[in-house]
Amino acid sequence: MNEQLKNDLTHLDSLLEAVKLQGLGFLEKISDRPTSVTASFPSDGTLNEIGLGGLTTLEAFNNRFEKLLVASAGPRYWGFVIGGATPAAIAGDWLTTIYDQNTQATQGQGDLSAVIEMETIKLLLDLFDLPRDFIGGFVTGATMSNFTCLAVARQWLGKQLGKDFAKDGLTERINILTATPHSSTLKSLAMLGIGSNNLDKVKVMEGNRESIDIENLDLRIKALNGQPFILITSGGTVNTVDFDDFHAISKLKKKYNFWWHIDGAFGAFATCSSKHKQLMSGWENADSIAIDCHKWLNVPYDSAIFLVKEQYKILQLETFQNSNAPYLGDPMENFSYMNFLPENSRRLRALPVWFSLRAYGKKGYQEIVENSIEMANYFGRFIENNQAFELLALVRLNTVCFTLSGDENQEKVAAFLTNLNGTGKVFMTPTLYNNKKGIRAAFVNWRTTVADIELVTAEMSKLIKT
Ligand SMILES: Cc1ncc(COP(=O)(O)O)c(C=O)c1O
């Protein structure tokens, strides 16, 4: 055995203890750690011959990179839609690395850790109050989840036309209807060979909304003259967290032949709050759903699930099966995740989720979700009541989309945000909404409190005066 490896193995406890203490130090001070860094580091791409050993490497990391890492898991990182990690999720994540399973199968011999993944999917279905007729699995993020679901949708559409796209490639135009898809959906369409331009935008509802106008959708469907299509819906949209009307779409589903996909990356968690649950009402009738776990479930990156109705198992298998590997056996008899999603080798991504769900239960998640919504509303009220700012849309759930008041100040939005992020006390991201430059603050982190909002609003008030 290599000397450095042997030494690290002998002193594994010191290495892991040092990492544990460092981790605890980081987590204890996460609220004080900057949310932005601007430093640039000279890169050193030369690999040392003998190696440093684990503890010296930790020192090297600390000397060079530790300060580069921001408090994105902390309470005031409101850009994009960034969650944190609950204590139990961190424990599960550590164990995922330590046990280092290649999660595929639920029966037979060898690694059977997919049993844990299957159970975790059931727990999530329970959390979301969804029926059990979905096949679910873990992928790296909602982008890959959208990709996975739309890949099965593509195969379904082919079948409607008597084609097998998975085997023979795309030979037909694929009709896609949608209103306000997330950019990751367009990316998925590009990766699937469908094309990111190849979609028909349905009108959105009147009154500063991003959700589908159902009447217009009905007209667009009729214009397709019975051709099959894929409907991509949002629950909710990333800019203003608008939700498509899943009840109305459920009714259309009875009338027309289409694949219905929901991108519920973070909006799906509205179901954890009895007050907001109705936003997702009817979603159980969708054919496929994408949900992120590294956002509102507050588990570490990278973690998301796809849910595809079990009745499409064969289409899913046709899409993802490893066809040319007799040693894997009959995929219909020996279930293996590698035949139902993009990756072959994969980590036990379910374990942090299993830990966090078991540790905090339905009540824990209800409180996390309701707290985030309360924080968004608290911050939204500050924007509404401050003449220097204006809301670009109603605060519907957990995101505040706002700008500087007055058209004359549009040119100042970017500089204001740069200065605000430059304080290192908060991080928000720019956006464009209805042709206006804006700023988004998304609340999904379990740690955020009123004191955090007040700290940020004080900084904003200070900056706006300068
Ligand atoms: C609605 C929606 N869909 C998809 C995604 C992509 O998620 P991920 O970055 O986890 O791939 C996001 C990310 O913010 C999102 O908000």
The ligand as an SDF file (V2000), in Angstrom:
LIG
                    3D

 16 16  0  0  0  0  0  0  0  0999 V2000
  -38.5430   26.1350  -11.2860 C   0  0  0  0  0  0  0  0  0  0  0  0
  -37.1470   25.5920  -11.4060 C   0  0  0  0  0  0  0  0  0  0  0  0
  -36.9050   24.5420  -12.2030 N   0  0  0  0  0  0  0  0  0  0  0  0
  -35.6820   24.0240  -12.3470 C   0  0  0  0  0  0  0  0  0  0  0  0
  -34.5960   24.5600  -11.6900 C   0  0  0  0  0  0  0  0  0  0  0  0
  -33.2310   23.9700  -11.8990 C   0  0  0  0  0  0  0  0  0  0  0  0
  -32.8150   23.3630  -10.7400 O   0  0  0  0  0  0  0  0  0  0  0  0
  -31.3380   22.8010  -10.5040 P   0  0  0  0  0  0  0  0  0  0  0  0
  -30.4690   24.0040  -10.4610 O   0  0  0  0  0  0  0  0  0  0  0  0
  -31.4550   22.0930   -9.2120 O   0  0  0  0  0  0  0  0  0  0  0  0
  -31.0000   21.8960  -11.6240 O   0  0  0  0  0  0  0  0  0  0  0  0
  -34.8000   25.6590  -10.8390 C   0  0  0  0  0  0  0  0  0  0  0  0
  -33.6730   26.2800  -10.1250 C   0  0  0  0  0  0  0  0  0  0  0  0
  -33.7890   27.3300   -9.5340 O   0  0  0  0  0  0  0  0  0  0  0  0
  -36.1060   26.1780  -10.6830 C   0  0  0  0  0  0  0  0  0  0  0  0
  -36.3550   27.2200   -9.8760 O   0  0  0  0  0  0  0  0  0  0  0  0
  1  2  1  0
  2  3  1  0
  2 15  2  0
  3  4  2  0
  4  5  1  0
  5  6  1  0
  5 12  2  0
  6  7  1  0
  7  8  1  0
  8  9  2  0
  8 10  1  0
  8 11  1  0
 12 13  1  0
 12 15  1  0
 13 14  2  0
 15 16  1  0
M  END
$$$$
